[in-house]
Amino acid sequence: MKTKIIKVKDDNFNILSQAVEILDRGDLVAFPTETVYGLGADGLNPQAVEKIFLAKGRPQDNPLILHISDFRMLEDLSSGDLTKAKILAEKFWPGPMTLVLKKSNLVPDIITGGLDTVALRLPANEIARNLIRKLGRPIAAPSANISGRPSPTDARTTFEDLDGKIPLIIDGGSTRVGLESTVIDLTEDEPVILRPGAITLEMLREIFPSSSIDLSLVSADQVPKSPGQKYKHYAPKAEAYLLKGSLLEKVNKLSDFIKENSDKKIGIMGSSQLLSLFQASQIEAIDLGPWEDLDQVASKIFKGLRDLDRKNVDIIVVEAFSEAGLGLAIMNRLKKSTGNKYL
């Protein structure tokens, strides 16, 4: 199969008609959202959805998110009391928030991993919303990468993973958020964050003060309610470590580590503050931005891991960040990327 790339320019959404035709016939299309690129199939066609798992090498007990274009789809695809869902939707949709709700009979079992719940999101990206609207059905879409690899934030990275596996990639430029959506379970008495993202616990508690976050790990014999809970995710090809401590401790640890591994090609992903104090000609350095600009840091993580892999580094060292606010989502991804290994 030859994979074609089309680029949407100047809001020319008419070009999406060829993507709609592909989805309509039960095949796959990769497309941009504001979080990461998604690998999409007609969410109401089980045979089409099965192709997502095959293309990604993704286990079928790992639920998928259904992307929707309006509130009507929310009502059609879910059941039960939607009061909390509509309050959060009014506040954060379109945007990087996924809601886990009781599913309706319209949702195929392959979407939910056999659960009685469904994960729904209304993306902010106009290409994504127009694609769903033109199709007239929800689009099932995990991140458009080989399972276990860092999620793609541009069409180039998507092509590297899926070339020859899908017919079409829609190039909408680089994504804005750079981390997958916040997943919020609304099937309990109070909202529970199953996967942290740009909609933070602090933001959620402004609306529902008793909201919490599920930090427990899902064991091998449990079925996850949310994408990203169970299997290894976001791993670069290179061996990767987290770097923690005070700024001075980080600099000293890094210096010692580079000396001890002088025969290795090392990549560093760190804050502007760290990199301003550290200079070594033998390393590949990626500036994630200042500590205080976590939006910028988040948007660069997956791209940075991919860029260092392209430079064939042997080891990647990533600076650890505070876990307050968006930092919780950043560290969630970095811990998984590094296998929770620290220097």
C-alpha positions in Angstrom: 0.0 0.0 0.0 1.2 3.5 -0.9 0.6 6.1 1.8 -0.5 9.5 0.4 -0.1 12.8 2.3 -2.5 15.7 1.6 -2.0 19.2 3.2 -4.9 21.4 4.3 -4.0 25.0 3.4 -6.0 28.2 4.2 -9.0 26.3 5.6 -9.6 24.5 2.3 -11.6 21.7 3.9 -13.0 20.6 0.5 -9.8 18.6 0.2 -11.1 16.4 3.0 -13.6 14.7 0.6 -11.0 12.1 -0.4 -10.4 11.3 3.3 -14.1 10.9 3.9 -14.3 8.5 0.9 -11.6 6.4 2.5 -13.3 6.3 5.9 -16.6 5.6 4.3 -15.3 2.5 2.6 -13.9 1.2 5.9 -10.2 2.2 5.7 -7.9 4.3 7.8 -6.9 8.0 7.7 -4.4 9.8 10.0 -5.4 13.3 10.9 -4.3 16.2 13.2 -5.9 17.2 16.4 -4.8 19.9 18.8 -3.2 17.2 21.0 -1.5 14.6 18.8 -2.2 13.1 15.4 -4.9 10.4 15.4 -5.3 7.2 13.4 -8.9 7.3 12.4 -11.6 4.8 11.3 -15.4 5.0 11.1 -16.2 4.5 14.8 -19.5 2.6 14.1 -17.8 0.1 11.7 -16.2 -2.7 13.8 -14.3 -4.1 10.7 -12.8 -0.7 10.0 -11.9 -0.2 13.7 -10.1 -3.6 13.8 -7.7 -2.2 11.2 -6.5 0.4 13.7 -5.3 -2.4 16.1 -3.6 -4.2 13.2 -1.9 -1.0 11.9 -0.6 0.0 15.3 0.1 -3.4 16.7 -2.3 -2.4 19.6 -3.9 -4.9 22.0 -7.7 -5.0 21.5 -8.4 -4.8 25.3 -7.0 -1.2 25.1 -10.1 1.1 24.6 -10.3 3.7 21.9 -11.6 7.3 22.0 -14.5 8.2 19.8 -14.1 11.7 18.4 -17.3 13.6 17.8 -18.2 16.9 16.1 -21.2 18.1 18.2 -23.2 17.6 21.4 -25.8 15.5 19.5 -23.2 12.8 19.0 -22.5 12.9 22.8 -26.1 12.1 23.5 -26.4 9.4 20.8 -23.3 7.5 21.9 -23.8 7.6 25.7 -26.5 6.8 28.2 -27.5 7.6 31.7 -27.3 11.0 33.5 -25.3 13.5 31.3 -25.6 16.4 33.7 -21.9 16.5 34.7 -20.8 15.7 31.1 -22.7 18.7 29.7 -21.3 21.0 32.4 -17.7 20.0 31.5 -18.4 20.0 27.8 -19.7 23.6 27.9 -16.5 24.6 29.7 -13.8 22.6 27.9 -15.2 21.5 24.5 -14.0 21.7 21.9 -10.7 20.9 23.5 -8.2 18.3 24.9 -10.7 16.6 27.3 -12.1 13.0 26.9 -15.2 12.0 28.9 -15.8 8.3 30.0 -19.5 7.7 30.1 -21.9 4.8 30.0 -22.2 3.7 26.4 -25.3 3.5 24.2 -26.2 0.5 22.1 -24.7 2.3 19.1 -21.1 1.8 20.3 -19.4 -1.4 19.0 -17.8 -3.6 21.6 -14.4 -3.3 19.8 -14.3 0.4 20.7 -14.6 -0.2 24.5 -12.5 -3.3 25.1 -15.6 -5.1 26.2 -16.5 -2.5 28.9 -20.0 -0.8 29.3 -18.4 2.6 29.0 -17.2 4.8 26.1 -14.6 7.5 25.9 -15.8 10.6 23.9 -14.0 13.8 22.8 -14.8 16.8 20.8 -11.5 18.1 19.4 -10.6 21.8 19.0 -8.7 21.2 15.7 -10.9 22.4 12.8 -9.5 19.8 10.4 -10.6 17.0 12.8 -14.0 18.5 13.4 -14.7 19.1 9.7 -13.6 15.5 8.9 -16.0 14.1 11.5 -18.8 16.4 10.3 -18.3 15.5 6.7 -18.3 11.8 7.5 -21.4 12.2 9.6 -20.3 9.6 12.2 -17.8 9.5 15.1 -14.2 8.7 14.3 -12.4 6.2 16.5 -8.8 7.3 16.8 -5.9 6.5 19.1 -2.6 8.3 18.4 -1.2 7.7 14.9 2.0 5.8 15.9 3.2 2.2 16.3 2.1 1.2 19.8 4.7 1.9 22.5 6.4 4.7 20.5 6.1 8.5 21.3 2.9 9.9 20.0 3.3 11.9 16.7 2.8 15.6 16.7 3.3 16.2 13.0 2.7 14.5 9.7 6.3 13.6 9.2 6.5 11.5 12.3 3.1 9.9 11.5 4.5 8.9 8.0 7.6 7.4 9.6 5.5 5.0 11.6 2.6 4.3 9.3 4.0 4.5 5.7 2.7 1.6 3.7 0.1 0.7 6.4 -2.6 3.2 5.7 -3.9 5.0 2.6 -3.8 8.6 3.7 -2.3 11.1 6.1 -3.8 14.6 6.4 -1.0 17.1 7.1 -2.3 19.9 9.3 1.0 21.1 10.6 2.4 20.6 14.1 -0.1 20.1 17.0 -0.6 22.8 19.6 -0.8 20.8 22.9 1.5 18.0 22.1 0.2 15.6 24.8 -2.9 13.4 24.6 -6.2 14.6 26.1 -7.1 14.5 29.8 -9.4 11.5 30.3 -12.1 12.0 33.0 -14.3 9.2 34.3 -17.8 10.4 34.9 -19.3 7.0 35.8 -18.6 7.4 39.5 -20.1 9.8 42.1 -17.4 12.3 41.5 -15.1 12.9 38.4 -11.9 11.0 38.4 -9.0 11.7 36.0 -7.7 8.5 34.5 -5.1 10.1 32.3 -3.7 13.6 33.0 -3.5 16.2 30.2 -3.9 19.9 29.5 -7.2 20.0 31.4 -5.7 19.8 34.9 -7.0 18.5 38.2 -6.9 22.1 39.5 -9.1 23.2 36.6 -11.5 20.4 37.1 -11.8 21.1 40.8 -12.9 24.7 40.1 -16.1 23.1 38.8 -16.4 19.9 40.8 -14.3 20.4 44.0 -14.4 16.7 45.0 -12.7 15.6 41.7 -9.7 13.3 42.1 -7.0 11.6 40.1 -6.5 7.9 39.8 -2.7 7.3 40.2 -2.9 3.6 40.6 -1.3 1.3 38.1 -3.6 -1.1 36.2 -2.4 -4.6 36.8 -2.0 -7.1 34.0 -5.3 -8.9 34.7 -7.4 -5.7 34.7 -9.2 -4.1 31.7 -8.3 -0.4 31.5 -11.1 2.2 31.4 -8.8 4.6 29.6 -6.2 4.6 26.8 -2.7 4.9 28.2 -3.3 3.1 31.5 -2.1 -0.4 30.9 0.6 -0.9 28.3 4.1 0.6 27.8 3.8 3.9 26.1 5.9 6.7 24.5 9.2 4.9 24.5 12.1 6.2 22.3 14.4 3.7 20.7 17.3 4.8 22.9 17.7 4.0 26.6 16.1 6.8 28.5 16.5 8.2 32.0 14.9 11.0 34.1 17.1 13.6 35.8 15.9 14.9 39.1 17.2 17.1 42.0 18.0 20.7 42.5 19.4 22.6 39.5 23.0 22.2 40.8 22.4 18.5 41.5 21.1 18.0 38.0 24.2 19.7 36.5 26.6 17.6 38.6 24.8 14.3 37.9 24.7 15.1 34.2 28.4 15.9 34.0 29.3 12.7 35.9 27.0 10.7 33.7 28.5 12.0 30.5 32.1 11.3 31.7 31.1 7.7 32.7 29.5 7.2 29.2 32.1 8.9 27.1 31.8 6.1 24.5 28.1 6.7 24.0 26.2 9.3 22.0 24.0 11.1 24.6 20.9 13.3 24.0 19.6 15.8 26.6 16.1 17.2 26.9 15.9 19.9 29.5 14.7 23.3 30.5 16.3 26.5 29.3 17.6 27.0 32.9 19.4 23.6 32.9 20.9 23.9 29.5 22.1 27.5 30.1 24.4 26.1 32.9 25.5 23.0 31.0 27.7 22.9 28.0 29.2 19.8 26.4 30.1 19.5 22.7 29.6 15.7 22.6 25.9 15.8 23.4 22.7 16.5 21.4 20.6 19.0 23.4 17.0 19.9 23.0 15.7 23.0 24.9 12.2 22.3 26.1 11.7 25.9 27.3 11.7 27.6 30.7 10.4 25.8 33.8 7.5 28.3 34.1 6.2 27.7 30.6 4.8 24.2 30.9 2.7 24.6 27.9 5.8 24.9 25.8 7.5 22.0 27.6 4.5 19.7 27.0 4.4 20.6 23.3 8.0 19.6 22.8 8.3 16.3 24.7 7.2 13.8 22.1 8.9 15.7 19.2 12.1 15.9 21.2 12.2 12.1 21.8 11.6 11.5 18.1 14.2 14.0 17.1 16.8 12.4 19.3 16.0 9.0 17.9 16.5 10.4 14.4 20.0 11.5 15.5 20.7 7.9 16.6 21.7 8.7 20.2 22.4 5.8 22.5 21.0 7.4 25.6 18.4 10.1 26.3 18.4 12.0 29.6 15.2 14.0 30.3 14.9 16.6 33.0 12.1 15.9 35.6 9.6 18.7 36.2 7.3 19.7 39.0 4.1 17.6 39.1 1.8 20.5 39.8 -0.8 21.5 37.2 0.2 20.5 33.7 3.4 19.1 35.1 1.4 16.1 36.3 0.7 15.2 32.6 4.2 15.9 31.6 5.7 13.7 34.2 3.1 11.0 33.5 4.4 10.7 29.9 8.1 11.1 30.9 7.9 8.3 33.5 6.4 6.0 30.9 8.9 7.1 28.3 11.8 6.2 30.6 10.3 3.2 32.3 10.5 5.3 35.5 14.3 5.1 35.5 16.2 8.0 37.3 19.8 9.1 37.3 
